[in-house]
Amino acid sequence: MDPRIDRAREIVECEAEAVRQVALRIGPDLAGAADAILALPGRVVTAGMGKAGIIAQKLSATFASTGTPSIYLHPAEAIHGDHIDRWKVWHDERRITFYRLPIVRFLRLQEGEDRDEKLLIESCVFRAVAELLDKDPWELAPGRYRHL
């Protein structure tokens, strides 16, 4: 038999096993997330750049096609100074929900990504966690921004 066919079958089997493993990890959190999304009074807003943007667009289209109002927002549009809240803290539930933050990778800058965008996101995360912990954001990472 052709070794390319054997290799193709091997790859498909490997991917099938990966999907089976994902299926085993699905738990009550999925139902909770679905309930939270369905209970939203407005629209679901998805955002992302590059591959994450393609996924965000697909998610938005899927939400919209299944009856959940949704829009895709490009991250460049999301970071303008429009004075919109970027997070909400529920102290009693020890939970933070972030709004209108682009999906990005933090390991290194990707082509087309902006350092300022990453700093905005990092800043929002630090300030939201600090608010949840009733601390000053500088207490969480002293000296983090000295190099700027």
Contacts in CASP RR format, 6 or more apart in sequence:
PFRMAT RR
TARGET T0000
AUTHOR 0000-0000-0000
METHOD contacts of the structure
MODEL  1
MDPRIDRAREIVECEAEAVRQVALRIGPDLAGAADAILALPGRVVTAGMG
KAGIIAQKLSATFASTGTPSIYLHPAEAIHGDHIDRWKVWHDERRITFYR
LPIVRFLRLQEGEDRDEKLLIESCVFRAVAELLDKDPWELAPGRYRHL
37 44 0 8 1.000
37 63 0 8 1.000
37 68 0 8 1.000
38 68 0 8 1.000
40 68 0 8 1.000
42 69 0 8 1.000
43 69 0 8 1.000
43 70 0 8 1.000
43 71 0 8 1.000
44 60 0 8 1.000
44 63 0 8 1.000
44 68 0 8 1.000
44 69 0 8 1.000
44 70 0 8 1.000
44 71 0 8 1.000
45 70 0 8 1.000
45 71 0 8 1.000
45 72 0 8 1.000
45 73 0 8 1.000
45 99 0 8 1.000
45 100 0 8 1.000
46 53 0 8 1.000
46 56 0 8 1.000
46 57 0 8 1.000
46 59 0 8 1.000
46 60 0 8 1.000
46 63 0 8 1.000
46 70 0 8 1.000
46 71 0 8 1.000
46 72 0 8 1.000
46 73 0 8 1.000
47 53 0 8 1.000
47 56 0 8 1.000
47 72 0 8 1.000
47 73 0 8 1.000
47 74 0 8 1.000
47 75 0 8 1.000
47 78 0 8 1.000
47 100 0 8 1.000
47 101 0 8 1.000
47 102 0 8 1.000
47 103 0 8 1.000
48 55 0 8 1.000
48 56 0 8 1.000
48 74 0 8 1.000
48 75 0 8 1.000
48 102 0 8 1.000
48 103 0 8 1.000
48 104 0 8 1.000
49 74 0 8 1.000
49 75 0 8 1.000
49 102 0 8 1.000
49 103 0 8 1.000
49 104 0 8 1.000
49 110 0 8 1.000
49 112 0 8 1.000
49 113 0 8 1.000
50 110 0 8 1.000
52 102 0 8 1.000
52 103 0 8 1.000
52 104 0 8 1.000
53 72 0 8 1.000
53 103 0 8 1.000
55 103 0 8 1.000
56 72 0 8 1.000
56 103 0 8 1.000
57 72 0 8 1.000
59 70 0 8 1.000
60 70 0 8 1.000
60 71 0 8 1.000
60 72 0 8 1.000
61 70 0 8 1.000
61 72 0 8 1.000
63 69 0 8 1.000
63 70 0 8 1.000
64 70 0 8 1.000
73 100 0 8 1.000
75 102 0 8 1.000
75 103 0 8 1.000
75 104 0 8 1.000
75 117 0 8 1.000
78 100 0 8 1.000
78 101 0 8 1.000
78 102 0 8 1.000
79 102 0 8 1.000
79 116 0 8 1.000
79 117 0 8 1.000
79 120 0 8 1.000
84 99 0 8 1.000
84 100 0 8 1.000
85 99 0 8 1.000
86 98 0 8 1.000
86 99 0 8 1.000
86 100 0 8 1.000
86 101 0 8 1.000
86 124 0 8 1.000
86 128 0 8 1.000
87 96 0 8 1.000
87 97 0 8 1.000
87 98 0 8 1.000
87 99 0 8 1.000
87 124 0 8 1.000
87 127 0 8 1.000
87 128 0 8 1.000
87 131 0 8 1.000
88 96 0 8 1.000
88 97 0 8 1.000
88 99 0 8 1.000
89 95 0 8 1.000
89 96 0 8 1.000
89 128 0 8 1.000
89 131 0 8 1.000
89 132 0 8 1.000
90 96 0 8 1.000
90 97 0 8 1.000
91 132 0 8 1.000
94 132 0 8 1.000
96 128 0 8 1.000
96 129 0 8 1.000
96 132 0 8 1.000
98 124 0 8 1.000
98 125 0 8 1.000
98 128 0 8 1.000
101 120 0 8 1.000
101 121 0 8 1.000
101 124 0 8 1.000
102 117 0 8 1.000
102 121 0 8 1.000
104 110 0 8 1.000
104 113 0 8 1.000
104 117 0 8 1.000
104 118 0 8 1.000
104 121 0 8 1.000
105 113 0 8 1.000
106 118 0 8 1.000
106 122 0 8 1.000
109 115 0 8 1.000
109 118 0 8 1.000
123 137 0 8 1.000
126 137 0 8 1.000
126 140 0 8 1.000
126 141 0 8 1.000
126 144 0 8 1.000
127 137 0 8 1.000
129 137 0 8 1.000
129 140 0 8 1.000
130 136 0 8 1.000
130 137 0 8 1.000
130 139 0 8 1.000
130 140 0 8 1.000
133 140 0 8 1.000
END
